[in-house]
């Protein structure tokens, strides 16, 4: 919904929230349901109201628990039955500098100030640990915005007695806790209202009237910005991030039109002020690769001109930075679809970046769900993409960092495939090796991420947080498997997951509750190698029958017959299209003839 895309009109969202919610609920989108507990140190009603809109727009249907005003600590430490029964999927703690009750005063010595600092921090750390112990779910915690006055002027940030210094030190302790939590595999995230307040303007943000009249810790028009930021963290946790940027070239990555002005005539580099602006944008785009964002080009241009522009000696980006370059005179919407198909991604997982509003309108009209941020002037390009939160990072795996390399390797595989008349000979030529093992601690973040990102090759489309994955791995009644696939072109990373639950009085049934695979390894026989290993593990436990399930969504029709291809028989199908399959493994199991060398050592 365009009204909820950055940059948005916060006043319009506040006034029209009911109508926007009604329109979102009526659009027929598939959404995942998540329970979110909001524990507030100030008024949170409107924050929740707007947060719901952004989450619905991201494909998440939220259900909320809201603490009473200012009762965040009491709810966390002494939860009532309502919160216990609610059993949240995510907890958001909305506190601010208004909740710091004991600041340093000029009479305090250094030890006294440190004591106050540690007391405030301990108050929060104790609460985080209690919530983790009770609910084992992701926690989102605000840090602190700067104070709205500086008693000591510019010295306030350096003097140990300054409130600004105190808050800066607290924020660093919060950040250190978040870093340590990530290292330990815990899902703890900072909602950086310190940055939001700075962007918004601290004087406007710190509206004392809003506090004293309504107990809002920021001005009313800033509420959508807080809600939007929290929504970005939550959608990232549940795999709703975008995956790539599809970029125009002329007047987007450089100034001018390379076909008319020539390579020497485009603006990029240090020679002109606008050349510097475009160079800064290219550097920003290139940095996106470091967090796993896929880059592609969709330009109305001659291919040779496009390549020449990307080879400009003063530019930061080169043709090798892009997994796909479509430079021709076809409609950009068709090129966009072709790029998505080539990458085996859903088109809506890619963001279209083009300076031309007409092109943006055509692409978003022709391809539902695609975002095309406003690119009104080059000096705002970075801000408009960055503040949109398309690629909010809640965790980053080694596979994320190598994603562009993986897609580049896929291009080489496709080129090789085209040179073979016999597909089986092509598969043999890849020299594939699979590592199939039970879930391992070091891969838990990637495994959780994959359950929330995979939509097309996903039989049950169940979503798991990292805590859920760890619990599944620890359950002795579960068989868990991850599959990693390598070949002569490189490592595809972890590409397949399965969880089977052993049930029945005699523990002779295995019910496959999760089965998914990354679409970038389609038609590579990985699913057969995974099934062989699942059957082997099941037989070792005395299982005689395996049940598989297919739950249809708008995006996973491609795997409707997956279990039939694996040798299962169809048992039942209900009115919603949910299908149950069964495989008897009490005798000999007919393994599929795949060409992957499998290691589970």
N, C-alpha and C positions, 0 to 999 in steps of 0.2 A: 504494500500500500504506500503510495508516494507521500502521503501526509506524514508517514512515520519514518521516512528516510532523511538522513542528515544532508544538508542543514534543514531543520524543521522549524515550523512556527509554534513555539511553545505555548503561546496564548491560545492559538487555535486548538491545539491538542487538549488543553485544560478545559476549554469551553465545550468542545464537541466530543468528549471522551465517550459518552453513552452511544452516540451515533456511530463513532468509529468502531466501538466494540461490537455493535450489532452487525455492521457491515463485515467485519472480520469473521464473526461466527457464521455468517451466512454464505461465505465464499466457497464452502465445500472442501477446504483444505484438510489433508490428513495431518493430525497433530499428535504429539506424544503428551501424555498427562503427567505433570510433576507437582508435588506438594512442596510449597515454599513457606517456611516459617520466617516472619519478619519480626525481629526483636528490636524495639526502638528505644533510643534514649531521648527521643523527641517525637513529635507528631508524625505519623507515617501513613495516614489514610490516603492522601492524594498520591503519595509516592507509589503505593500499592496499586491504586487505580490506573495510573499511567504505565507502571511496570507491566501490568497485565496486557496492555495494548501492544507494547513492544514485543513481549513474549509470544503473543498470538501471531503477530506478524512474522516471527521467526519460526513458526511451526510448533510452538510449545503451548499447551493449554494448562495454565497454572491454577492451582487451588491454594488458597492462602490461609495461614494462621497469623493473626496479628496480636502482638502483646498489647496489654494496656499501656497507656501513656507512661513512658519513662521506666517501664518495668523489665527492661532487657536483662538486667542482672538477676532479678528474682525469678524470671521465667527460665533462665539458663541454669541457675544453681538449685532452684527448688521448683521444678516443673509440676504443674497440676496435671490432672488426668486428661484434660483436653489436649494438651500438647503431647503428652505421652502417646495417646491414642492416634493423634494426627501423624506421628512418626514421619517427620519431614524428609524429603529427598535433598533439599538444600536449605541451609540456614543463612539468612542475611542479617547482620548486626549493624543497625543504622545508628551509629553514635557520631558525635562531633566534639569540637573543643568546648562546647557548652557542658559536656559531661565530665570535664576535668575540674575537680572541685578543690584541689589543693595545689595552687601554683607557688613557685618560689616568691619570696618577698626579700626586700633589700637587706633585712637583718640576718638572713640565712647564710651560714658558711657553706663551703663546697660540699661538705659531708651531708649537711641537712638537705641541700638541693638534690644530691644523688639519692638520698633516702626517699624524698618525695617522688622522684622519677621512678625508682624501683617499685614503690608502692602502687603508683598508677599502672605501671606495666604489669605488675603481678596480678592486679585486679582483673585485667583482660586475659592474661595467660591462663590463670586459674579457670576462668570461664570457658576458654577455648578447649582446654583439656577435658573439662566436664562434659561439654557438648559432644566432643569426639567420642568419649567413653559411652555416652548414652545413645547416640544416633548414628555414628559411623558414616556420616554423609559430608559432602563438601560444605565448607564454611566460608562465607564472604564477609569480610570485616572492613568497614571504613577506616582509613587512617584519619589524620586530623588536618583540617584546613588551618591556614595561618590565622592568628588573632586579628581582630579588626582594628586594634590600636597597638602602637608600639610606645610604651612608656619611656623607653630609653632612646627612642629614635633609631638611627642606624646601628647603634650599639646593641639594640635588643636581640639581634641574631647572634651576637658574639659573647655578650656578657652572660655568665652562668645564671644570673637572676632574671634575664629577659624571658618573657613568655614565648617569644618566637624561638629562642634557643631551646627552651624546654620542649616545645612541640616538635621541633626538628629532630631532637634527640629521641623523643618517643617514636616518631615515624620511622627512624632508622632501626629502633628495636623491633617494631612491628615487621619491618621488611626482613630483618634478620630471622625472625621467627618463621616467616613465610618461606625463606630460602631453606632453612633447616627442615621445615615440614615437607617441602618438595623432595629434599634429599632422602627423607625417610619414607617417601611414598604416600604422604598424607595430602588430602585435597583441601588446602587452605589458600585463600586468595584475598588480595588487598583490593578494595574498591577505592581508587585514588582520588578522593574528593579534594585533596590538597591541590592536585593538578587541575581538576575541574574548576575549583574556585578561582585559581589563577587565570585560567582561560576565560572564565565568565567575567571576571573583574571582581576583586575582593570587596571593594566598597559596595557594589550592588549586591553581591552574594550575601554579605553579612548584614542583612536588613534587620536592625534591632527591633523594628516594629513588628515584623513577622514573628520574631521570637516572643516578644512580650504579649502580643495579642493571641497568637495561634500556637505558640511553642513549635514552630518550624525552625529548623537549624539553618535554613537558607531562605532567600527570598522566594516567593511563590512562583514566579516565572522560571526559576532555575530547577524546579522539581522535575520536569521532563528530562533534563540533562542527567540528573542523578539516576532516574529510573532507566534511561537508555543505557547508561554505563553498566548498571547492574545486570540488565538484560543481556548485554554483550558477554559478560562473564558467564552467565548461566547458559546461553546458547553455545558458547565455546565448550563448556563442560559436557554438553550433550551433543557435540559433533555437528552443530549447525553453522559452523564457520564456512565462509567461502573458501575455494581452493586455488583460485588463480585470477590473474589479471589478463584480459585480452585488450591490447592497446592499439590505438590508432598511432600514426607516425607524424604526418604533417601538422604543425601547430599543436601537437600533443607532446611528442618526445623532442621536438626541435621547433624552432620558429621558421616559418616560411614553407614553401612547397618545393620539395626536392626535384620534382619533375620539371618545374618551371625555372626555379632559381639555380639549379645545379647544386652539387655537393658543396662547392665553395661558397654558395650564396645563402645556405641555411644558417640560422643563428643557433650556435651551441658552443660552449666554451667560455673562456675568460675575457674575450676581446670586447664584448658589449655587455651592458647590464642585463638585457633579456637573454643573451646567450648564457650568462651565469645562472639565471633563473631556471632555464631548461636543463642545464647541467646538474643543478641541485636536484631537480625532479628525477633525472635519470639515475643519479646516485641513490636516491630514496627507493626507486623501483628496484634497482640492483640489490639493495639491502634486503628487500622482501624475499629474495631467493634464500637468504641465510636462515629464514624461519620456515622454509618449505613452501612458499607461494610459487605456483607455476606461472610462467610468463609466456604469452603468445602475442602475435601481431595479427591485426585485421585492418588492412589498409587498402584504399582505392589508389593503386599505384602500379607502375610497371615493376615487376619483381626485381629487375636489375637496379632500378633507382632506389627501391626500398633497401636492398642490401648495401648499396653504396652509401646511403645515409647512415645506416647502422655501423658502417666502417669508418665513419668520420674520425679523424685522429684525436679530436678534442672531446668526443663523446665518451660517456662512461659505459654505455651498453654496446654490445657487439651481437652479430647474428647468433653466436654460440650461446647467448644467454636465453634464447627463446626455444621452447620445445616445438613450436609450430609457427610458421610465417606464411600467412595468406595475404599476398599482395597481388591484386588483380582488379578487374572492373565489375565483378559480380556483386550483388547486394551484400552489404556487410552482415545482414541477418543470416544469409545462407552460409557465408564464410564462418560465422560464429558457430552455427550448428555443426559445420564440418569439423571445426577445431574440437568441439566437445566430443563428437563421435570418434575422431582420431585418438583422443586421449581417454576414451571410454569413461567419460564423465557426463553427469547430467548437466545440460546447459545452464540451469539455474545455480550451479555451484561455481560459475565463473562470473566475474565482474567486467562490464564493458566500459572502457575508458576512452572517451572521444571528446574533442573540444566542440564538435558540431552538434548543437541541440537537436537538429532534424534527424541526424543519424542515430542519436541516442533514443529518440522517440520511436523511430522505425524498428530498431532492435528490440526495445522493451515491449512494443506492441505486437511484434511477430513472435516473440519467444517469452511466454508468461513466466514470471518468477525471476527474470534476469534484472539485476540492479545495474544502473548506469548513473554514477554520481554526477552531480553538477560540476562541470569544468568551466567555470565562468571566466576566469583569467589565470594565466600561468602562475602568478605569484600565490594563488590559492589552491593549486593542484594538490600539493602535499597535504595541506590542512583538510581539504574536503575528503580525500581518501582515508587519511589517518584517523580523523575524528568519526568516520562512519563505522569503525569497529569491525570491518569485514573479517579481519584475520586475528581477532583477539587471542592472545596466547595464554592459555592456562597451563599447558604443559608442552614441552617440545622434546621429541625423541630423535634419536639418530636417523631414523627413517625420514622424519620430517626434514632434517637438514639436507638429506640426500635426494629429496623428491624430484628435483629437476634433473639430476643425473639419471634417476630411474626412468623418467619419461624420455630422456634423450636415448637411453639404451633401448627403450621400447620402439623408438623410431627405427633404430638399426635392425631390430628383430623383424619389423614389418617389411623393411626393404629386403631383408634376407628371404622372408616368406614368399615375396613376389617372384623370387628367382627359382622357386621350386614348383614343379608340376605336381609332386606327390607330397601331401601335407604331412604324412607320417614320417617321410624322410626329412622334412623340414624340422619336425620336433626332435628327431634323433640328432640333427646337426647342431641343435642348441646346447647339447651336453648338459642337460639339466640335473641339478642335485637339490634334493629337498631335505630339510631338517624338520622332523615332526616330533614334538615332545610335549609333555604336560606343561601347563602354564608355569613360567618361572618369574621370580620376584623382579628381576631386572627389566622384564618386558611388560610388567603390569600396566604402566601408563599407555604404552602403544596398543596393548590388547584392548583396554577400555576405550581408547580413542577409536579403534577400528569398529567396535560394536556400535558406536554412535555415528560413524561416518558412512558405513556401508548400507546402501539402500536397495540396490538392484539385485545383487546376488546375496540375498539375505532371506532365509526361509521363514523365520519367525519374527524378524525385525525387533527383537528384544534389545533394550538399551541397558548398559551396565556402567555404573560408576566404577572408579578404581577400587573402592571399598567392596563393591558387589563382586568384582572379579576376584579379589583376594579371598572373599568368603567362599566363592564357588570353588576356588582352588584348594581351600582348606577342608572342604566337605569330602569326607572319605567315600561318600556314596556317589560322587561325581567322577566321571572321566573327562578330563580337560585336555585339549590338544591345540597347539598352535602350529602353523606350517610356514616355514621360511623357504623361499625358492631362489636358487642361484643358477646362473647359466654362464656361457662364455662371454656374454656382454656385460655382466655385472650382477649385483645382488638386488633382488626385488624387495628385500625386507620381509617382514611378517605379512603374509597375504591371505591367510585362511585361519579360521577359528571354529572350534566345535566344543560343545559341552553336552555330555550325556549323563543322565541321572538314573542310577540303578534303583529299581523299585520292585514291588511284589513281595509276597510273604516269603518266598524262597529266593529272593533277589535274582530272579532269572529273566527280568525284563530291563531293557535299557531304553529310556525315552530321551531322544535328542531334542533338547530345549533350545539350542543355539547352533546354527550352521551358517556361516557366511564366508564370502571370499571377495577379495578386491577384483574389480573388473579388469584391471590391467593385466591379469594373468588368465583371462578367459581362454578356453580352448587349448589349455596347455596340459591337461590331464591331472592337474593338481587335486581336483575334487576326488578323483578315483584313488590317488595315493593316500589322501586323508581318510577316505572311507575304509581302505584296507587296514590302516592303522587302528581306526576306531573298532572295527570288527575284531582285530587281533587282541586289543585290550579287553573288549567285552568277553570274548571267549575265555581269556585267561581268568576272568572273574566268575565263570560259570554261567554267563548270560546265554539264554537260548533264543530270545526274540528281541529284535530291535524295532522300536516305533519311531517314525519320523513324522514331522508335521509341517504343513505349508499353510501360512496365514496370509491371504492376499492383501496387497496394498496397491496404490496407484503406480508404484515404481518397481515391484518385484515380480511382474508377470513372467519374466524370462526364466524363472526357476520353478514354475508350476510343475513341470514334469521331471524335476531333478531326481526324486527318489525312484521313479519308474526307470530312469536311465541307469540307476545304481542296482537294479534288480529287485526292488521292493514291489509289493502288490498294494493296490489301493484298497483300504478297508472301509472308509466312509467319507462323506462330504456333506457339510451342513448348508443351511440356507445362505449363510454369509460367504460360502466358498472355502471355508476352512477344511482342509483335507488331512486325513490320517492315513499313513502308510505303514506296512509291516514287512519285516524281513526275518525269515527263519534261519538261524545260524547254528542250529543244533547238530547239523551234519557238516559236510564239507562246504566251505564258502568259495564261490567262484570269483576269484580275484580278477579285476579288470586288467587288461594288457596295456599298461602304461609304460612310457619310456623314461620315467624319472628314477634316478638312483636315490633311494631313501635311506637316511640315517636317523636313528632315534637314540643314538648313544650320547 
